Amino acid sequence: MEVTPLRKAARRGLAEEAADRVREAIFAGHFRPGAPLREVELAASLEVSRGSVREGIAQLAREGLVRCGWHRPTTVTEVTAVDVEEVYSVRAALDRLAAVTARTTASADDLDALDGLVAELAAAVRTNAEGPRLLALDIAFHDRIYAAAGNGRLTEAWEAVRSQVFLFQLQRVSLGHEHYRSRVVAEHRELAELLRAGDRDRLARVAEAHVHSARESLLGEL
């Protein structure tokens, strides 16, 4: 039997690790939108090969976190009004579906976890936690809703835009920190309460309005 020759499988562990570390740095605000990402410097800092960094950057480009191309520097994606309109329109539809689905599929543990995240958000606001910490809890709350919905394809759709949502929300927080802090707890508490014992139509409207409010806030600051 003739065996079709195949190239050896590439080990992607270091590339994935490089992508994870750079993504964390972007989400922590260490690399701002428009900031250059220099392959040589990243490789030295992460103590990995330039090839691993290059593969990691390619992963982040697929997530929409960085922009790169021939004869142009690699930079963190800058937030434009067009990008905001596109990403938040998609997110509004996804969040609406996730919320109404989770309303019937969420377990008691899911609902308790959402309440716990709201409590963590409230504590973080009271202690003047920095924007990236608040945003990490914010995104974790929505991750839990998608997980509770139990729809694998819906979760995949969310994960396809999740990194861009995080980046765009980080820009929103940096430009209008007090506006975000004043609303984040109440908005998430309302969603948690509606998921536990709310009217389906109202939940759908609130889930979508939550996203549109974020979009308008960011557009107003850009």
Secondary structure, DSSP 8 states (H G I E B T S, - for coil): ------------HHHHHHHHHHHHHHHTTSS-TT-B--HHHHHHHHTS-HHHHHHHHHHHHHTTSEEEETTEEEEE----HHHHHHHHHHHHHHHHHHHHHHHHH--HHHHHHHHHHHHHHHHHHHTT--HHHHHHHHHHHHHHHHHHHT-HHHHHHHHHHHHHHHHHHHHHHHHSHHHHHHHHHHHHHHHHHHHHH--HHHHHHHHHHHHHHHHHHHHHH-
